Amino acid sequence: MLIRLAGTFYCCCVFKASDSKREQFRRYLEKGGVMDSLTGVLVALYEQPEKPNNALDFLKQQLGAAGEEVEETQALQQELAKLRDQCDHLVEENKELRARLQRYEPTPENAPAAEKN
């Protein structure tokens, strides 16, 4: 619906459903601290005396989504692989030691019949 006021047309459409969803989403972002973080990063970008060539990379770096996490993730993945190999080795060693122990100290079920009496 258009309304003419002082020679200018204004749209007076009702968007209550979408406005409500927007408001809920805005509150969700505020509650999670997203709005404050983004505002802080944008202010930092604005206050830069020399603007970076890539504003998106600047934002990622400021938010902690830059290469440091990639390097840390790679280091943790390497450590995880090393620990998994070590665990596999220890499991195999444990099996071997149990088998050797079984030969020298049999369990009661595996003991010879003469020793049971």
C-alpha positions, 0 to 999 in steps of 0.5 A: 500500500502506498501513501502520498504525503507532501507529494512523496509516496511511502510504502506502508507495507506490514512486515511483522513476521519478518521484523519479528524474525529479524529482531529474534536473530538480532537478540541471538547475535547480541546474546552470543557476543557476536555484535560486540565482536564484529563492532570491535573488529570493524572499529579497528579496521576503521581506525587503521591509518593505512587500510589493508588490501584485503579487508576480509583477511583483516577481519579473519585475523582479528577474529582469530580465524587466520593461519595461526589456527590452521598451523595449530590444527595441523600440529594437533593432527600430527600429534594425534597421529603419533599418539595413535601409532604409539597406542597401536604399538602398545596394544600389540606389545601388550598382546605379545606380553600376555601371550608370553605370560600365558606360557609361563603362568597358565590360568586355572582353566588352562592348567594341566589336569595333574596340577588340578588334583 
